[in-house]
Amino acid sequence: MTTTAALRQPASAFTVPATISGLWALHPLTQIKSARSYDIASTLCTRLAGRRLSSVQKEYFRELSELVEAYEDEHGLLEETERGLRALAAKV
């Protein structure tokens, strides 16, 4: 199953790989350089959050989260989201 197909499954059906090679098959722990890679990595982080994870899975999640955060910082994504939320709140 491809990464995209695996992440399209309902969250309840998603099985977290137990090995580092299985996790890397979903998304490697390298700098995120494209919007597509960012979408996959951030979706994967969402799927991993709040689950009981093994030590290998926790370390992978920690590292992937840092890569996602670095991409967001580099591309101003958090500021863009905050501006959008403020604009939306002003309309209410």
mmCIF file as gemmi writes it, N, C-alpha and C atoms, coordinates in Angstrom:
data_model
loop_
_atom_site.group_PDB
_atom_site.id
_atom_site.type_symbol
_atom_site.label_atom_id
_atom_site.label_alt_id
_atom_site.label_comp_id
_atom_site.label_asym_id
_atom_site.label_entity_id
_atom_site.label_seq_id
_atom_site.pdbx_PDB_ins_code
_atom_site.Cartn_x
_atom_site.Cartn_y
_atom_site.Cartn_z
_atom_site.occupancy
_atom_site.B_iso_or_equiv
_atom_site.pdbx_formal_charge
_atom_site.auth_seq_id
_atom_site.auth_asym_id
_atom_site.pdbx_PDB_model_num
ATOM 1 N N . MET Axp A 1 ? 0.85 -1.18 0 1 0 ? 1 A 1
ATOM 2 C CA . MET Axp A 1 ? 0 0 0 1 0 ? 1 A 1
ATOM 3 C C . MET Axp A 1 ? 0.893 1.241 0 1 0 ? 1 A 1
ATOM 4 N N . THR Axp A 2 ? 0.539 2.227 -0.813 1 0 ? 2 A 1
ATOM 5 C CA . THR Axp A 2 ? 1.332 3.445 -0.883 1 0 ? 2 A 1
ATOM 6 C C . THR Axp A 2 ? 1.065 4.323 0.328 1 0 ? 2 A 1
ATOM 7 N N . THR Axp A 3 ? 1.96 5.286 0.539 1 0 ? 3 A 1
ATOM 8 C CA . THR Axp A 3 ? 1.787 6.228 1.645 1 0 ? 3 A 1
ATOM 9 C C . THR Axp A 3 ? 0.463 6.955 1.526 1 0 ? 3 A 1
ATOM 10 N N . THR Axp A 4 ? 0.183 7.462 0.341 1 0 ? 4 A 1
ATOM 11 C CA . THR Axp A 4 ? -1.051 8.208 0.128 1 0 ? 4 A 1
ATOM 12 C C . THR Axp A 4 ? -2.264 7.343 0.42 1 0 ? 4 A 1
ATOM 13 N N . ALA Axp A 5 ? -2.258 6.109 -0.052 1 0 ? 5 A 1
ATOM 14 C CA . ALA Axp A 5 ? -3.375 5.201 0.202 1 0 ? 5 A 1
ATOM 15 C C . ALA Axp A 5 ? -3.504 4.894 1.686 1 0 ? 5 A 1
ATOM 16 N N . ALA Axp A 6 ? -2.382 4.69 2.356 1 0 ? 6 A 1
ATOM 17 C CA . ALA Axp A 6 ? -2.412 4.394 3.792 1 0 ? 6 A 1
ATOM 18 C C . ALA Axp A 6 ? -3.011 5.547 4.58 1 0 ? 6 A 1
ATOM 19 N N . LEU Axp A 7 ? -2.683 6.784 4.182 1 0 ? 7 A 1
ATOM 20 C CA . LEU Axp A 7 ? -3.174 7.944 4.923 1 0 ? 7 A 1
ATOM 21 C C . LEU Axp A 7 ? -4.583 8.348 4.525 1 0 ? 7 A 1
ATOM 22 N N . ARG Axp A 8 ? -5.107 7.775 3.452 1 0 ? 8 A 1
ATOM 23 C CA . ARG Axp A 8 ? -6.497 8.034 3.061 1 0 ? 8 A 1
ATOM 24 C C . ARG Axp A 8 ? -7.475 7.169 3.846 1 0 ? 8 A 1
ATOM 25 N N . GLN Axp A 9 ? -6.963 6.13 4.472 1 0 ? 9 A 1
ATOM 26 C CA . GLN Axp A 9 ? -7.817 5.264 5.291 1 0 ? 9 A 1
ATOM 27 C C . GLN Axp A 9 ? -8.388 6.082 6.443 1 0 ? 9 A 1
ATOM 28 N N . PRO Axp A 10 ? -9.544 5.687 6.961 1 0 ? 10 A 1
ATOM 29 C CA . PRO Axp A 10 ? -10.036 6.347 8.166 1 0 ? 10 A 1
ATOM 30 C C . PRO Axp A 10 ? -8.99 6.216 9.28 1 0 ? 10 A 1
ATOM 31 N N . ALA Axp A 11 ? -8.911 7.222 10.122 1 0 ? 11 A 1
ATOM 32 C CA . ALA Axp A 11 ? -7.913 7.222 11.197 1 0 ? 11 A 1
ATOM 33 C C . ALA Axp A 11 ? -7.993 5.945 12.032 1 0 ? 11 A 1
ATOM 34 N N . SER Axp A 12 ? -9.195 5.45 12.248 1 0 ? 12 A 1
ATOM 35 C CA . SER Axp A 12 ? -9.359 4.249 13.064 1 0 ? 12 A 1
ATOM 36 C C . SER Axp A 12 ? -8.791 3.001 12.393 1 0 ? 12 A 1
ATOM 37 N N . ALA Axp A 13 ? -8.673 3.017 11.074 1 0 ? 13 A 1
ATOM 38 C CA . ALA Axp A 13 ? -8.157 1.858 10.34 1 0 ? 13 A 1
ATOM 39 C C . ALA Axp A 13 ? -6.65 1.941 10.101 1 0 ? 13 A 1
ATOM 40 N N . PHE Axp A 14 ? -6.059 3.088 10.395 1 0 ? 14 A 1
ATOM 41 C CA . PHE Axp A 14 ? -4.634 3.288 10.153 1 0 ? 14 A 1
ATOM 42 C C . PHE Axp A 14 ? -3.822 2.515 11.189 1 0 ? 14 A 1
ATOM 43 N N . THR Axp A 15 ? -2.908 1.691 10.711 1 0 ? 15 A 1
ATOM 44 C CA . THR Axp A 15 ? -2.026 0.927 11.575 1 0 ? 15 A 1
ATOM 45 C C . THR Axp A 15 ? -0.643 1.538 11.518 1 0 ? 15 A 1
ATOM 46 N N . VAL Axp A 16 ? -0.114 1.896 12.679 1 0 ? 16 A 1
ATOM 47 C CA . VAL Axp A 16 ? 1.219 2.498 12.75 1 0 ? 16 A 1
ATOM 48 C C . VAL Axp A 16 ? 2.255 1.393 12.588 1 0 ? 16 A 1
ATOM 49 N N . PRO Axp A 17 ? 3.153 1.526 11.6 1 0 ? 17 A 1
ATOM 50 C CA . PRO Axp A 17 ? 4.202 0.515 11.45 1 0 ? 17 A 1
ATOM 51 C C . PRO Axp A 17 ? 5.037 0.402 12.735 1 0 ? 17 A 1
ATOM 52 N N . ALA Axp A 18 ? 5.461 -0.797 13.051 1 0 ? 18 A 1
ATOM 53 C CA . ALA Axp A 18 ? 6.21 -1.039 14.286 1 0 ? 18 A 1
ATOM 54 C C . ALA Axp A 18 ? 7.709 -0.803 14.129 1 0 ? 18 A 1
ATOM 55 N N . THR Axp A 19 ? 8.187 -0.821 12.904 1 0 ? 19 A 1
ATOM 56 C CA . THR Axp A 19 ? 9.63 -0.71 12.678 1 0 ? 19 A 1
ATOM 57 C C . THR Axp A 19 ? 9.986 0.646 12.086 1 0 ? 19 A 1
ATOM 58 N N . ILE Axp A 20 ? 11.241 1.036 12.267 1 0 ? 20 A 1
ATOM 59 C CA . ILE Axp A 20 ? 11.689 2.3 11.698 1 0 ? 20 A 1
ATOM 60 C C . ILE Axp A 20 ? 11.642 2.249 10.178 1 0 ? 20 A 1
ATOM 61 N N . SER Axp A 21 ? 11.928 1.094 9.592 1 0 ? 21 A 1
ATOM 62 C CA . SER Axp A 21 ? 11.864 1 8.127 1 0 ? 21 A 1
ATOM 63 C C . SER Axp A 21 ? 10.422 1.152 7.638 1 0 ? 21 A 1
ATOM 64 N N . GLY Axp A 22 ? 9.477 0.63 8.383 1 0 ? 22 A 1
ATOM 65 C CA . GLY Axp A 22 ? 8.066 0.807 8.025 1 0 ? 22 A 1
ATOM 66 C C . GLY Axp A 22 ? 7.627 2.247 8.155 1 0 ? 22 A 1
ATOM 67 N N . LEU Axp A 23 ? 8.112 2.928 9.188 1 0 ? 23 A 1
ATOM 68 C CA . LEU Axp A 23 ? 7.785 4.34 9.379 1 0 ? 23 A 1
ATOM 69 C C . LEU Axp A 23 ? 8.425 5.193 8.277 1 0 ? 23 A 1
ATOM 70 N N . TRP Axp A 24 ? 9.692 4.904 7.963 1 0 ? 24 A 1
ATOM 71 C CA . TRP Axp A 24 ? 10.385 5.642 6.907 1 0 ? 24 A 1
ATOM 72 C C . TRP Axp A 24 ? 9.717 5.418 5.554 1 0 ? 24 A 1
ATOM 73 N N . ALA Axp A 25 ? 9.087 4.267 5.369 1 0 ? 25 A 1
ATOM 74 C CA . ALA Axp A 25 ? 8.379 4.009 4.12 1 0 ? 25 A 1
ATOM 75 C C . ALA Axp A 25 ? 7.187 4.96 3.962 1 0 ? 25 A 1
ATOM 76 N N . LEU Axp A 26 ? 6.604 5.384 5.088 1 0 ? 26 A 1
ATOM 77 C CA . LEU Axp A 26 ? 5.504 6.347 5.037 1 0 ? 26 A 1
ATOM 78 C C . LEU Axp A 26 ? 6.024 7.747 4.734 1 0 ? 26 A 1
ATOM 79 N N . HIS Axp A 27 ? 7.108 8.139 5.431 1 0 ? 27 A 1
ATOM 80 C CA . HIS Axp A 27 ? 7.742 9.434 5.167 1 0 ? 27 A 1
ATOM 81 C C . HIS Axp A 27 ? 9.139 9.407 5.772 1 0 ? 27 A 1
ATOM 82 N N . PRO Axp A 28 ? 10.173 9.657 4.954 1 0 ? 28 A 1
ATOM 83 C CA . PRO Axp A 28 ? 11.534 9.647 5.491 1 0 ? 28 A 1
ATOM 84 C C . PRO Axp A 28 ? 11.789 10.85 6.401 1 0 ? 28 A 1
ATOM 85 N N . LEU Axp A 29 ? 12.707 10.682 7.324 1 0 ? 29 A 1
ATOM 86 C CA . LEU Axp A 29 ? 13.063 11.771 8.232 1 0 ? 29 A 1
ATOM 87 C C . LEU Axp A 29 ? 14.161 12.624 7.59 1 0 ? 29 A 1
ATOM 88 N N . THR Axp A 30 ? 13.755 13.335 6.55 1 0 ? 30 A 1
ATOM 89 C CA . THR Axp A 30 ? 14.643 14.265 5.853 1 0 ? 30 A 1
ATOM 90 C C . THR Axp A 30 ? 13.905 15.589 5.714 1 0 ? 30 A 1
ATOM 91 N N . GLN Axp A 31 ? 14.643 16.63 5.404 1 0 ? 31 A 1
ATOM 92 C CA . GLN Axp A 31 ? 14.05 17.953 5.257 1 0 ? 31 A 1
ATOM 93 C C . GLN Axp A 31 ? 12.857 17.902 4.311 1 0 ? 31 A 1
ATOM 94 N N . ILE Axp A 32 ? 11.785 18.553 4.706 1 0 ? 32 A 1
ATOM 95 C CA . ILE Axp A 32 ? 10.572 18.627 3.885 1 0 ? 32 A 1
ATOM 96 C C . ILE Axp A 32 ? 10.773 19.767 2.892 1 0 ? 32 A 1
ATOM 97 N N . LYS Axp A 33 ? 10.693 19.432 1.601 1 0 ? 33 A 1
ATOM 98 C CA . LYS Axp A 33 ? 11.006 20.413 0.568 1 0 ? 33 A 1
ATOM 99 C C . LYS Axp A 33 ? 9.839 20.77 -0.342 1 0 ? 33 A 1
ATOM 100 N N . SER Axp A 34 ? 8.706 20.114 -0.174 1 0 ? 34 A 1
ATOM 101 C CA . SER Axp A 34 ? 7.571 20.409 -1.058 1 0 ? 34 A 1
ATOM 102 C C . SER Axp A 34 ? 6.268 20.419 -0.265 1 0 ? 34 A 1
ATOM 103 N N . ALA Axp A 35 ? 5.285 21.07 -0.841 1 0 ? 35 A 1
ATOM 104 C CA . ALA Axp A 35 ? 3.967 21.124 -0.203 1 0 ? 35 A 1
ATOM 105 C C . ALA Axp A 35 ? 3.362 19.732 -0.089 1 0 ? 35 A 1
ATOM 106 N N . ARG Axp A 36 ? 3.581 18.891 -1.094 1 0 ? 36 A 1
ATOM 107 C CA . ARG Axp A 36 ? 3.047 17.522 -1.057 1 0 ? 36 A 1
ATOM 108 C C . ARG Axp A 36 ? 3.669 16.733 0.083 1 0 ? 36 A 1
ATOM 109 N N . SER Axp A 37 ? 4.97 16.838 0.227 1 0 ? 37 A 1
ATOM 110 C CA . SER Axp A 37 ? 5.664 16.144 1.307 1 0 ? 37 A 1
ATOM 111 C C . SER Axp A 37 ? 5.202 16.675 2.663 1 0 ? 37 A 1
ATOM 112 N N . TYR Axp A 38 ? 4.997 17.981 2.75 1 0 ? 38 A 1
ATOM 113 C CA . TYR Axp A 38 ? 4.492 18.586 3.983 1 0 ? 38 A 1
ATOM 114 C C . TYR Axp A 38 ? 3.099 18.045 4.317 1 0 ? 38 A 1
ATOM 115 N N . ASP Axp A 39 ? 2.221 17.973 3.317 1 0 ? 39 A 1
ATOM 116 C CA . ASP Axp A 39 ? 0.866 17.45 3.55 1 0 ? 39 A 1
ATOM 117 C C . ASP Axp A 39 ? 0.905 16.023 4.082 1 0 ? 39 A 1
ATOM 118 N N . ILE Axp A 40 ? 1.758 15.206 3.499 1 0 ? 40 A 1
ATOM 119 C CA . ILE Axp A 40 ? 1.88 13.815 3.943 1 0 ? 40 A 1
ATOM 120 C C . ILE Axp A 40 ? 2.416 13.769 5.369 1 0 ? 40 A 1
ATOM 121 N N . ALA Axp A 41 ? 3.48 14.529 5.633 1 0 ? 41 A 1
ATOM 122 C CA . ALA Axp A 41 ? 4.099 14.513 6.965 1 0 ? 41 A 1
ATOM 123 C C . ALA Axp A 41 ? 3.147 15.046 8.031 1 0 ? 41 A 1
ATOM 124 N N . SER Axp A 42 ? 2.439 16.126 7.737 1 0 ? 42 A 1
ATOM 125 C CA . SER Axp A 42 ? 1.529 16.682 8.747 1 0 ? 42 A 1
ATOM 126 C C . SER Axp A 42 ? 0.332 15.761 8.988 1 0 ? 42 A 1
ATOM 127 N N . THR Axp A 43 ? -0.149 15.109 7.937 1 0 ? 43 A 1
ATOM 128 C CA . THR Axp A 43 ? -1.232 14.131 8.114 1 0 ? 43 A 1
ATOM 129 C C . THR Axp A 43 ? -0.745 12.958 8.95 1 0 ? 43 A 1
ATOM 130 N N . LEU Axp A 44 ? 0.456 12.517 8.69 1 0 ? 44 A 1
ATOM 131 C CA . LEU Axp A 44 ? 1.026 11.417 9.459 1 0 ? 44 A 1
ATOM 132 C C . LEU Axp A 44 ? 1.174 11.813 10.929 1 0 ? 44 A 1
ATOM 133 N N . CYS Axp A 45 ? 1.628 13.032 11.194 1 0 ? 45 A 1
ATOM 134 C CA . CYS Axp A 45 ? 1.735 13.504 12.583 1 0 ? 45 A 1
ATOM 135 C C . CYS Axp A 45 ? 0.369 13.482 13.264 1 0 ? 45 A 1
ATOM 136 N N . THR Axp A 46 ? -0.648 13.917 12.533 1 0 ? 46 A 1
ATOM 137 C CA . THR Axp A 46 ? -2.006 13.896 13.089 1 0 ? 46 A 1
ATOM 138 C C . THR Axp A 46 ? -2.43 12.475 13.434 1 0 ? 46 A 1
ATOM 139 N N . ARG Axp A 47 ? -2.084 11.526 12.57 1 0 ? 47 A 1
ATOM 140 C CA . ARG Axp A 47 ? -2.437 10.118 12.811 1 0 ? 47 A 1
ATOM 141 C C . ARG Axp A 47 ? -1.675 9.547 14.003 1 0 ? 47 A 1
ATOM 142 N N . LEU Axp A 48 ? -0.449 10.009 14.235 1 0 ? 48 A 1
ATOM 143 C CA . LEU Axp A 48 ? 0.356 9.478 15.335 1 0 ? 48 A 1
ATOM 144 C C . LEU Axp A 48 ? -0.001 10.122 16.679 1 0 ? 48 A 1
ATOM 145 N N . ALA Axp A 49 ? -0.478 11.349 16.647 1 0 ? 49 A 1
ATOM 146 C CA . ALA Axp A 49 ? -0.791 12.077 17.883 1 0 ? 49 A 1
ATOM 147 C C . ALA Axp A 49 ? -1.881 11.363 18.678 1 0 ? 49 A 1
ATOM 148 N N . GLY Axp A 50 ? -1.664 11.272 19.965 1 0 ? 50 A 1
ATOM 149 C CA . GLY Axp A 50 ? -2.673 10.701 20.853 1 0 ? 50 A 1
ATOM 150 C C . GLY Axp A 50 ? -2.735 9.188 20.877 1 0 ? 50 A 1
ATOM 151 N N . ARG Axp A 51 ? -1.848 8.535 20.169 1 0 ? 51 A 1
ATOM 152 C CA . ARG Axp A 51 ? -1.818 7.066 20.178 1 0 ? 51 A 1
ATOM 153 C C . ARG Axp A 51 ? -0.769 6.572 21.158 1 0 ? 51 A 1
ATOM 154 N N . ARG Axp A 52 ? -0.941 5.358 21.589 1 0 ? 52 A 1
ATOM 155 C CA . ARG Axp A 52 ? 0.103 4.697 22.377 1 0 ? 52 A 1
ATOM 156 C C . ARG Axp A 52 ? 1.164 4.234 21.395 1 0 ? 52 A 1
ATOM 157 N N . LEU Axp A 53 ? 2.363 4.755 21.569 1 0 ? 53 A 1
ATOM 158 C CA . LEU Axp A 53 ? 3.437 4.45 20.641 1 0 ? 53 A 1
ATOM 159 C C . LEU Axp A 53 ? 4.591 3.77 21.346 1 0 ? 53 A 1
ATOM 160 N N . SER Axp A 54 ? 5.293 2.931 20.622 1 0 ? 54 A 1
ATOM 161 C CA . SER Axp A 54 ? 6.506 2.314 21.144 1 0 ? 54 A 1
ATOM 162 C C . SER Axp A 54 ? 7.594 3.375 21.191 1 0 ? 54 A 1
ATOM 163 N N . SER Axp A 55 ? 8.72 3.061 21.784 1 0 ? 55 A 1
ATOM 164 C CA . SER Axp A 55 ? 9.814 4.034 21.861 1 0 ? 55 A 1
ATOM 165 C C . SER Axp A 55 ? 10.306 4.415 20.458 1 0 ? 55 A 1
ATOM 166 N N . VAL Axp A 56 ? 10.35 3.461 19.548 1 0 ? 56 A 1
ATOM 167 C CA . VAL Axp A 56 ? 10.767 3.74 18.164 1 0 ? 56 A 1
ATOM 168 C C . VAL Axp A 56 ? 9.759 4.674 17.505 1 0 ? 56 A 1
ATOM 169 N N . GLN Axp A 57 ? 8.488 4.395 17.673 1 0 ? 57 A 1
ATOM 170 C CA . GLN Axp A 57 ? 7.439 5.22 17.08 1 0 ? 57 A 1
ATOM 171 C C . GLN Axp A 57 ? 7.434 6.629 17.68 1 0 ? 57 A 1
ATOM 172 N N . LYS Axp A 58 ? 7.645 6.729 18.994 1 0 ? 58 A 1
ATOM 173 C CA . LYS Axp A 58 ? 7.695 8.042 19.652 1 0 ? 58 A 1
ATOM 174 C C . LYS Axp A 58 ? 8.843 8.887 19.125 1 0 ? 58 A 1
ATOM 175 N N . GLU Axp A 59 ? 10.001 8.286 18.974 1 0 ? 59 A 1
ATOM 176 C CA . GLU Axp A 59 ? 11.164 9.016 18.466 1 0 ? 59 A 1
ATOM 177 C C . GLU Axp A 59 ? 10.93 9.468 17.026 1 0 ? 59 A 1
ATOM 178 N N . TYR Axp A 60 ? 10.371 8.609 16.213 1 0 ? 60 A 1
ATOM 179 C CA . TYR Axp A 60 ? 10.042 8.964 14.83 1 0 ? 60 A 1
ATOM 180 C C . TYR Axp A 60 ? 9.054 10.133 14.817 1 0 ? 60 A 1
ATOM 181 N N . PHE Axp A 61 ? 8.011 10.047 15.636 1 0 ? 61 A 1
ATOM 182 C CA . PHE Axp A 61 ? 6.997 11.098 15.719 1 0 ? 61 A 1
ATOM 183 C C . PHE Axp A 61 ? 7.627 12.424 16.149 1 0 ? 61 A 1
ATOM 184 N N . ARG Axp A 62 ? 8.505 12.387 17.135 1 0 ? 62 A 1
ATOM 185 C CA . ARG Axp A 62 ? 9.181 13.586 17.615 1 0 ? 62 A 1
ATOM 186 C C . ARG Axp A 62 ? 9.996 14.225 16.49 1 0 ? 62 A 1
ATOM 187 N N . GLU Axp A 63 ? 10.774 13.407 15.799 1 0 ? 63 A 1
ATOM 188 C CA . GLU Axp A 63 ? 11.618 13.916 14.712 1 0 ? 63 A 1
ATOM 189 C C . GLU Axp A 63 ? 10.769 14.443 13.552 1 0 ? 63 A 1
ATOM 190 N N . LEU Axp A 64 ? 9.726 13.722 13.193 1 0 ? 64 A 1
ATOM 191 C CA . LEU Axp A 64 ? 8.861 14.156 12.091 1 0 ? 64 A 1
ATOM 192 C C . LEU Axp A 64 ? 8.158 15.46 12.457 1 0 ? 64 A 1
ATOM 193 N N . SER Axp A 65 ? 7.725 15.59 13.692 1 0 ? 65 A 1
ATOM 194 C CA . SER Axp A 65 ? 7.079 16.824 14.154 1 0 ? 65 A 1
ATOM 195 C C . SER Axp A 65 ? 8.022 18.015 14.023 1 0 ? 65 A 1
ATOM 196 N N . GLU Axp A 66 ? 9.291 17.807 14.347 1 0 ? 66 A 1
ATOM 197 C CA . GLU Axp A 66 ? 10.276 18.879 14.215 1 0 ? 66 A 1
ATOM 198 C C . GLU Axp A 66 ? 10.469 19.277 12.759 1 0 ? 66 A 1
ATOM 199 N N . LEU Axp A 67 ? 10.47 18.298 11.86 1 0 ? 67 A 1
ATOM 200 C CA . LEU Axp A 67 ? 10.599 18.601 10.432 1 0 ? 67 A 1
ATOM 201 C C . LEU Axp A 67 ? 9.384 19.376 9.916 1 0 ? 67 A 1
ATOM 202 N N . VAL Axp A 68 ? 8.201 18.992 10.368 1 0 ? 68 A 1
ATOM 203 C CA . VAL Axp A 68 ? 6.973 19.691 9.98 1 0 ? 68 A 1
ATOM 204 C C . VAL Axp A 68 ? 7.02 21.129 10.5 1 0 ? 68 A 1
ATOM 205 N N . GLU Axp A 69 ? 7.418 21.298 11.744 1 0 ? 69 A 1
ATOM 206 C CA . GLU Axp A 69 ? 7.502 22.632 12.339 1 0 ? 69 A 1
ATOM 207 C C . GLU Axp A 69 ? 8.521 23.505 11.589 1 0 ? 69 A 1
ATOM 208 N N . ALA Axp A 70 ? 9.643 22.934 11.218 1 0 ? 70 A 1
ATOM 209 C CA . ALA Axp A 70 ? 10.661 23.681 10.476 1 0 ? 70 A 1
ATOM 210 C C . ALA Axp A 70 ? 10.107 24.149 9.126 1 0 ? 70 A 1
ATOM 211 N N . TYR Axp A 71 ? 9.365 23.3 8.444 1 0 ? 71 A 1
ATOM 212 C CA . TYR Axp A 71 ? 8.76 23.671 7.162 1 0 ? 71 A 1
ATOM 213 C C . TYR Axp A 71 ? 7.748 24.796 7.368 1 0 ? 71 A 1
ATOM 214 N N . GLU Axp A 72 ? 6.922 24.67 8.402 1 0 ? 72 A 1
ATOM 215 C CA . GLU Axp A 72 ? 5.924 25.706 8.691 1 0 ? 72 A 1
ATOM 216 C C . GLU Axp A 72 ? 6.589 27.037 8.991 1 0 ? 72 A 1
ATOM 217 N N . ASP Axp A 73 ? 7.662 27.007 9.775 1 0 ? 73 A 1
ATOM 218 C CA . ASP Axp A 73 ? 8.394 28.234 10.096 1 0 ? 73 A 1
ATOM 219 C C . ASP Axp A 73 ? 8.998 28.852 8.838 1 0 ? 73 A 1
ATOM 220 N N . GLU Axp A 74 ? 9.618 28.02 8.024 1 0 ? 74 A 1
ATOM 221 C CA . GLU Axp A 74 ? 10.282 28.496 6.813 1 0 ? 74 A 1
ATOM 222 C C . GLU Axp A 74 ? 9.305 29.122 5.827 1 0 ? 74 A 1
ATOM 223 N N . HIS Axp A 75 ? 8.092 28.591 5.765 1 0 ? 75 A 1
ATOM 224 C CA . HIS Axp A 75 ? 7.108 29.053 4.791 1 0 ? 75 A 1
ATOM 225 C C . HIS Axp A 75 ? 6.019 29.953 5.395 1 0 ? 75 A 1
ATOM 226 N N . GLY Axp A 76 ? 6.163 30.317 6.656 1 0 ? 76 A 1
ATOM 227 C CA . GLY Axp A 76 ? 5.211 31.226 7.295 1 0 ? 76 A 1
ATOM 228 C C . GLY Axp A 76 ? 3.807 30.675 7.405 1 0 ? 76 A 1
ATOM 229 N N . LEU Axp A 77 ? 3.677 29.379 7.498 1 0 ? 77 A 1
ATOM 230 C CA . LEU Axp A 77 ? 2.339 28.77 7.514 1 0 ? 77 A 1
ATOM 231 C C . LEU Axp A 77 ? 1.57 29.074 8.79 1 0 ? 77 A 1
ATOM 232 N N . LEU Axp A 78 ? 2.245 29.138 9.923 1 0 ? 78 A 1
ATOM 233 C CA . LEU Axp A 78 ? 1.535 29.413 11.173 1 0 ? 78 A 1
ATOM 234 C C . LEU Axp A 78 ? 1.006 30.84 11.19 1 0 ? 78 A 1
ATOM 235 N N . GLU Axp A 79 ? 1.803 31.789 10.707 1 0 ? 79 A 1
ATOM 236 C CA . GLU Axp A 79 ? 1.359 33.175 10.656 1 0 ? 79 A 1
ATOM 237 C C . GLU Axp A 79 ? 0.168 33.328 9.719 1 0 ? 79 A 1
ATOM 238 N N . GLU Axp A 80 ? 0.219 32.61 8.596 1 0 ? 80 A 1
ATOM 239 C CA . GLU Axp A 80 ? -0.877 32.652 7.635 1 0 ? 80 A 1
ATOM 240 C C . GLU Axp A 80 ? -2.166 32.12 8.264 1 0 ? 80 A 1
ATOM 241 N N . THR Axp A 81 ? -2.062 31.045 9.017 1 0 ? 81 A 1
ATOM 242 C CA . THR Axp A 81 ? -3.226 30.467 9.694 1 0 ? 81 A 1
ATOM 243 C C . THR Axp A 81 ? -3.767 31.434 10.741 1 0 ? 81 A 1
ATOM 244 N N . GLU Axp A 82 ? -2.857 32.04 11.501 1 0 ? 82 A 1
ATOM 245 C CA . GLU Axp A 82 ? -3.287 32.999 12.527 1 0 ? 82 A 1
ATOM 246 C C . GLU Axp A 82 ? -4.004 34.198 11.906 1 0 ? 82 A 1
ATOM 247 N N . ARG Axp A 83 ? -3.484 34.723 10.786 1 0 ? 83 A 1
ATOM 248 C CA . ARG Axp A 83 ? -4.133 35.843 10.106 1 0 ? 83 A 1
ATOM 249 C C . ARG Axp A 83 ? -5.526 35.444 9.636 1 0 ? 83 A 1
ATOM 250 N N . GLY Axp A 84 ? -5.64 34.252 9.095 1 0 ? 84 A 1
ATOM 251 C CA . GLY Axp A 84 ? -6.942 33.775 8.631 1 0 ? 84 A 1
ATOM 252 C C . GLY Axp A 84 ? -7.941 33.632 9.77 1 0 ? 84 A 1
ATOM 253 N N . LEU Axp A 85 ? -7.475 33.129 10.897 1 0 ? 85 A 1
ATOM 254 C CA . LEU Axp A 85 ? -8.366 32.984 12.064 1 0 ? 85 A 1
ATOM 255 C C . LEU Axp A 85 ? -8.801 34.346 12.606 1 0 ? 85 A 1
ATOM 256 N N . ARG Axp A 86 ? -7.875 35.322 12.634 1 0 ? 86 A 1
ATOM 257 C CA . ARG Axp A 86 ? -8.231 36.667 13.104 1 0 ? 86 A 1
ATOM 258 C C . ARG Axp A 86 ? -9.254 37.303 12.16 1 0 ? 86 A 1
ATOM 259 N N . ALA Axp A 87 ? -9.074 37.135 10.86 1 0 ? 87 A 1
ATOM 260 C CA . ALA Axp A 87 ? -10.013 37.676 9.888 1 0 ? 87 A 1
ATOM 261 C C . ALA Axp A 87 ? -11.386 37.03 10.041 1 0 ? 87 A 1
ATOM 262 N N . LEU Axp A 88 ? -11.392 35.746 10.252 1 0 ? 88 A 1
ATOM 263 C CA . LEU Axp A 88 ? -12.65 35.025 10.445 1 0 ? 88 A 1
ATOM 264 C C . LEU Axp A 88 ? -13.342 35.484 11.726 1 0 ? 88 A 1
ATOM 265 N N . ALA Axp A 89 ? -12.587 35.66 12.806 1 0 ? 89 A 1
ATOM 266 C CA . ALA Axp A 89 ? -13.138 36.101 14.083 1 0 ? 89 A 1
ATOM 267 C C . ALA Axp A 89 ? -13.718 37.514 13.957 1 0 ? 89 A 1
ATOM 268 N N . ALA Axp A 90 ? -13.091 38.359 13.16 1 0 ? 90 A 1
ATOM 269 C CA . ALA Axp A 90 ? -13.577 39.72 12.968 1 0 ? 90 A 1
ATOM 270 C C . ALA Axp A 90 ? -14.935 39.758 12.266 1 0 ? 90 A 1
ATOM 271 N N . LYS Axp A 91 ? -15.212 38.756 11.457 1 0 ? 91 A 1
ATOM 272 C CA . LYS Axp A 91 ? -16.47 38.69 10.722 1 0 ? 91 A 1
ATOM 273 C C . LYS Axp A 91 ? -17.615 38.194 11.596 1 0 ? 91 A 1
ATOM 274 N N . VAL Axp A 92 ? -17.29 37.547 12.699 1 0 ? 92 A 1
ATOM 275 C CA . VAL Axp A 92 ? -18.323 36.956 13.554 1 0 ? 92 A 1
ATOM 276 C C . VAL Axp A 92 ? -18.905 37.995 14.482 1 0 ? 92 A 1
